Amino acid sequence: MHVDSHQSSDAAVLERGDTIAGEPFSVGSGFDALSLRHGMFSGEMDPLIMVDHFVMTEPTFGPHAHAGLSAVSILFEDSRGAFHNKDSLGNDIDLMPGDLYWLKAGRGAVHDEKPRPGARTHGLQLFVNLPAAMKYDAPDSMHVRASDMPVLSGDGYRARLMLGESGEIQSQRSPALPMTILDVQLGKEVRFEHRVPSGQAVFILSIDGTTGVKLGRQNATLSRGKSVAFSRAATLESLVLTATEQAQVAILQAAPISEPFVQRGPFAMSTQAEVDAMFAAHEAGRLGSIDT
């Protein structure tokens, strides 16, 4: 969906525990979002390149290509109606409220996502980087239905394990880099704990409400629309969320890639020359196509 141009060397200085607010943007009358990009996080967002927290009510972007990254769509349960996904891998499916769709673009894929008439899609769109060794892989995809996601529940909290694992509970695995994604809803004064394995970094976004966040010695307070990126854990550590009011929080956890890359719009490659080659390949129709 939303595309922008950035290089990994453009990052500003960021202190650990700093909270970052998403930048508002809209397209036409049917797309509004808060956007968070890797250049805002001094590399601490790795392997995430971009996270858009969006509401979409009308077709907006049309068919577009990706390469060198994964484009991941996360739908929250308060979405209404179907979110139609069609891509050059041959997929033609409706994502329903609570679903997840992972498109590993690899060496190139084209897709289009849009709400069906009358639908309102509330969710996250992620760009997840691929390491250099995977940037020319064949495209792959995965659809995880909400009904297939384990739910962790306790006194005042409900956490959907959309992908990956939390403690002994496992959900499906991505077709690219391993990643854990949790959609957590908390009642007032409720505490939720998730164990973060050694070597994993965590990106946390407040979808609604205000939440205290603590990982080892790193901590932050997140109000709606704000996020924090915690560097990789040295040992197995507890990530603790404490809500001061009813809240919803997204947790995105993965091992950083720690490789330089160049992003231009929907492509993320190791060098500028590779990015230019991808644009040329797309113009020549070599990244695939879909019928609209």
PLY file of the C-alpha trace (Angstrom):
ply
format ascii 1.0
element vertex 292
property float x
property float y
property float z
element edge 291
property int vertex1
property int vertex2
end_header
0.00 0.00 0.00
1.65 3.26 1.13
5.08 3.59 -0.43
7.89 6.01 0.31
11.60 6.36 -0.37
14.24 5.89 2.32
17.78 4.67 2.81
18.89 2.92 5.96
21.65 5.50 6.46
19.12 8.33 6.91
18.29 7.48 10.53
18.30 10.16 13.21
19.78 9.72 16.67
17.33 7.88 18.90
17.71 7.12 22.57
16.57 3.76 23.91
13.02 3.93 25.14
12.13 7.00 23.06
8.54 6.91 21.88
7.76 7.83 18.28
4.39 9.05 17.04
3.13 7.97 13.65
3.01 10.62 10.94
-0.55 11.24 9.69
-1.26 10.95 6.00
-4.25 10.28 3.82
-4.95 9.42 0.20
-8.19 10.60 -1.32
-11.32 10.12 0.74
-10.86 6.42 1.50
-7.48 5.99 3.21
-6.20 7.49 6.47
-3.14 6.29 8.35
-0.42 6.91 10.87
2.90 5.91 9.33
6.09 4.78 11.07
9.28 4.26 9.03
12.66 2.77 9.78
14.49 6.08 9.39
12.65 7.35 12.49
14.17 4.62 14.72
17.97 4.69 14.21
17.95 1.12 12.95
16.09 -0.20 16.01
13.04 -1.07 13.88
14.98 -3.77 11.97
13.73 -5.95 10.24
10.66 -3.72 9.88
10.92 -1.07 7.18
7.49 0.49 7.59
4.36 0.11 9.71
1.16 1.86 8.65
-1.79 1.89 11.06
-4.64 2.51 8.64
-8.35 2.67 7.98
-9.40 2.06 4.37
-12.93 2.37 3.03
-12.40 2.70 -0.73
-10.06 1.27 -3.39
-7.03 3.55 -3.24
-3.68 2.31 -4.58
-4.46 -0.05 -7.45
-2.14 -2.90 -8.50
1.48 -2.30 -7.47
4.71 -4.27 -7.32
7.04 -5.24 -4.47
10.50 -6.79 -4.40
13.16 -7.53 -1.80
10.70 -7.43 1.09
7.52 -8.93 2.51
4.26 -6.95 2.52
2.11 -8.06 5.46
-1.52 -7.11 6.05
-2.93 -7.39 9.58
-6.67 -6.87 9.99
-8.10 -6.00 13.39
-11.32 -7.59 14.56
-13.29 -4.35 14.45
-12.94 -4.23 10.66
-16.21 -4.58 8.78
-16.69 -6.54 5.60
-14.12 -8.11 3.30
-10.68 -6.86 2.21
-10.08 -8.21 -1.29
-6.55 -9.43 -2.07
-5.44 -10.38 -5.55
-1.82 -10.97 -6.61
0.43 -12.30 -9.37
0.92 -15.56 -7.46
-2.62 -16.50 -8.46
-4.29 -15.67 -5.14
-7.76 -14.11 -5.29
-9.17 -14.11 -1.77
-11.17 -12.06 0.69
-9.47 -11.28 3.98
-12.01 -11.06 6.79
-11.84 -9.15 10.11
-8.96 -10.48 12.23
-7.12 -12.18 9.35
-3.43 -11.87 8.35
-1.90 -12.08 4.88
1.86 -12.37 4.27
3.21 -11.73 0.77
6.90 -12.55 0.46
7.66 -10.63 -2.72
11.24 -11.86 -3.11
12.38 -11.23 -6.68
9.10 -9.53 -7.52
5.32 -9.77 -7.22
2.32 -7.56 -7.99
-0.74 -7.30 -5.77
-3.83 -5.22 -5.14
-5.75 -4.88 -1.87
-9.00 -3.03 -1.48
-12.12 -3.12 0.67
-15.21 -4.60 -0.89
-18.05 -2.08 -1.38
-19.35 -0.94 2.00
-16.43 -2.44 3.93
-14.23 -0.64 6.45
-10.77 -2.16 6.93
-8.86 -1.28 10.11
-5.39 -2.74 10.40
-1.65 -2.58 9.93
0.38 -2.82 6.76
3.99 -3.90 7.33
7.01 -3.85 5.07
9.38 -6.50 6.46
12.90 -6.53 5.05
14.46 -9.65 3.57
18.16 -10.44 4.02
20.31 -10.17 0.89
20.35 -13.96 0.57
16.53 -14.01 0.24
15.86 -10.95 -1.91
15.77 -12.99 -5.13
13.74 -15.89 -3.74
10.62 -16.96 -5.58
7.53 -15.11 -4.29
5.46 -16.89 -1.66
2.38 -16.11 0.42
0.34 -17.21 3.41
-3.20 -16.45 4.59
-3.92 -16.98 8.30
-7.59 -16.84 9.20
-8.62 -15.32 12.51
-10.31 -18.57 13.49
-6.96 -20.40 13.22
-5.07 -18.05 15.55
-4.52 -19.17 19.17
-5.93 -16.78 21.76
-4.19 -16.15 25.09
-6.66 -14.97 27.69
-6.59 -14.19 31.38
-7.97 -11.81 33.97
-8.83 -8.76 31.88
-6.69 -9.44 28.79
-7.11 -11.15 25.44
-4.14 -11.63 23.10
-4.45 -13.04 19.60
-1.27 -14.85 18.56
-1.49 -13.99 14.89
1.92 -15.42 14.00
4.87 -17.06 15.71
4.94 -18.15 19.34
4.42 -16.93 22.87
5.66 -19.20 25.64
4.50 -22.73 24.86
1.76 -21.55 22.49
2.49 -21.63 18.76
0.70 -20.12 15.79
1.61 -20.40 12.12
5.05 -19.40 10.85
5.76 -16.83 8.17
6.99 -17.91 4.72
10.00 -15.62 5.19
11.71 -14.40 8.37
10.36 -15.84 11.63
8.22 -13.21 13.34
5.85 -13.15 16.29
2.80 -10.89 16.03
0.42 -10.35 18.94
-2.77 -8.27 18.96
-3.36 -7.58 22.66
-6.47 -6.08 24.28
-6.22 -5.00 27.90
-8.75 -3.89 30.49
-8.07 -1.02 32.88
-5.18 -1.72 35.31
-4.56 -5.08 33.62
-1.12 -6.66 33.18
0.01 -8.88 30.30
3.37 -10.66 30.04
5.13 -12.13 27.00
8.58 -13.73 27.04
11.06 -12.41 24.44
13.83 -14.89 23.49
17.50 -13.87 23.38
18.47 -12.14 20.13
14.95 -10.90 19.36
14.03 -7.22 19.03
10.52 -5.87 19.70
8.46 -3.10 18.11
5.34 -2.09 20.05
2.53 0.16 18.84
-0.40 1.50 20.82
-3.53 1.04 18.74
-5.75 2.59 21.41
-5.52 3.67 25.05
-2.41 4.21 27.20
-0.06 1.39 28.17
3.13 1.09 30.18
5.74 -1.10 28.48
8.79 -2.70 30.07
11.41 -5.09 28.65
14.28 -5.73 31.03
15.72 -2.30 31.83
14.01 -0.67 28.84
10.64 0.97 29.43
8.20 3.43 27.89
4.65 4.73 28.15
2.62 4.58 24.95
-0.51 6.56 24.21
-2.62 6.00 21.11
-0.58 6.22 17.91
2.80 6.08 19.64
5.38 3.31 19.35
8.69 2.15 20.74
11.43 -0.13 19.39
13.44 -2.14 21.91
16.83 -3.51 20.86
17.48 -7.22 20.82
17.29 -8.97 24.17
20.58 -10.29 25.57
18.81 -13.08 27.44
15.27 -14.41 27.73
13.39 -11.39 29.05
9.82 -10.58 30.05
7.92 -7.96 28.08
5.30 -6.55 30.45
2.34 -4.42 29.35
0.32 -2.55 31.98
-2.78 -0.64 30.89
-3.88 2.50 32.73
-7.17 2.33 30.81
-8.74 0.00 28.27
-6.11 -0.42 25.59
-5.09 -2.29 22.45
-1.43 -2.92 21.62
0.35 -4.60 18.70
3.59 -6.49 19.43
5.93 -7.27 16.51
8.97 -9.37 17.40
11.82 -10.69 15.22
15.58 -11.02 15.01
17.21 -8.00 13.32
18.85 -8.59 9.94
21.60 -6.01 10.54
22.41 -5.50 6.86
22.53 -2.26 4.86
19.74 -1.81 2.33
18.23 0.78 0.02
14.48 1.33 -0.09
12.75 3.22 -2.83
9.01 2.99 -2.71
7.88 -0.66 -2.86
11.37 -2.10 -3.37
14.08 -2.81 -0.77
17.34 -4.12 -2.20
20.97 -4.23 -1.11
22.16 -1.50 -3.52
20.75 1.42 -5.49
21.68 -0.37 -8.72
19.47 -3.31 -7.72
16.59 -0.96 -6.91
16.96 0.70 -10.32
16.98 -2.72 -11.97
13.76 -3.66 -10.18
12.03 -0.51 -11.42
13.18 -1.34 -14.95
11.97 -4.93 -14.59
8.58 -3.74 -13.38
8.25 -1.31 -16.26
9.03 -4.18 -18.63
6.36 -6.34 -17.00
8.81 -8.90 -15.63
7.57 -8.75 -12.01
4.19 -10.22 -12.86
0.71 -8.85 -13.43
-2.88 -9.30 -12.32
-6.21 -8.79 -14.04
-8.28 -6.09 -12.32
0 1
1 2
2 3
3 4
4 5
5 6
6 7
7 8
8 9
9 10
10 11
11 12
12 13
13 14
14 15
15 16
16 17
17 18
18 19
19 20
20 21
21 22
22 23
23 24
24 25
25 26
26 27
27 28
28 29
29 30
30 31
31 32
32 33
33 34
34 35
35 36
36 37
37 38
38 39
39 40
40 41
41 42
42 43
43 44
44 45
45 46
46 47
47 48
48 49
49 50
50 51
51 52
52 53
53 54
54 55
55 56
56 57
57 58
58 59
59 60
60 61
61 62
62 63
63 64
64 65
65 66
66 67
67 68
68 69
69 70
70 71
71 72
72 73
73 74
74 75
75 76
76 77
77 78
78 79
79 80
80 81
81 82
82 83
83 84
84 85
85 86
86 87
87 88
88 89
89 90
90 91
91 92
92 93
93 94
94 95
95 96
96 97
97 98
98 99
99 100
100 101
101 102
102 103
103 104
104 105
105 106
106 107
107 108
108 109
109 110
110 111
111 112
112 113
113 114
114 115
115 116
116 117
117 118
118 119
119 120
120 121
121 122
122 123
123 124
124 125
125 126
126 127
127 128
128 129
129 130
130 131
131 132
132 133
133 134
134 135
135 136
136 137
137 138
138 139
139 140
140 141
141 142
142 143
143 144
144 145
145 146
146 147
147 148
148 149
149 150
150 151
151 152
152 153
153 154
154 155
155 156
156 157
157 158
158 159
159 160
160 161
161 162
162 163
163 164
164 165
165 166
166 167
167 168
168 169
169 170
170 171
171 172
172 173
173 174
174 175
175 176
176 177
177 178
178 179
179 180
180 181
181 182
182 183
183 184
184 185
185 186
186 187
187 188
188 189
189 190
190 191
191 192
192 193
193 194
194 195
195 196
196 197
197 198
198 199
199 200
200 201
201 202
202 203
203 204
204 205
205 206
206 207
207 208
208 209
209 210
210 211
211 212
212 213
213 214
214 215
215 216
216 217
217 218
218 219
219 220
220 221
221 222
222 223
223 224
224 225
225 226
226 227
227 228
228 229
229 230
230 231
231 232
232 233
233 234
234 235
235 236
236 237
237 238
238 239
239 240
240 241
241 242
242 243
243 244
244 245
245 246
246 247
247 248
248 249
249 250
250 251
251 252
252 253
253 254
254 255
255 256
256 257
257 258
258 259
259 260
260 261
261 262
262 263
263 264
264 265
265 266
266 267
267 268
268 269
269 270
270 271
271 272
272 273
273 274
274 275
275 276
276 277
277 278
278 279
279 280
280 281
281 282
282 283
283 284
284 285
285 286
286 287
287 288
288 289
289 290
290 291
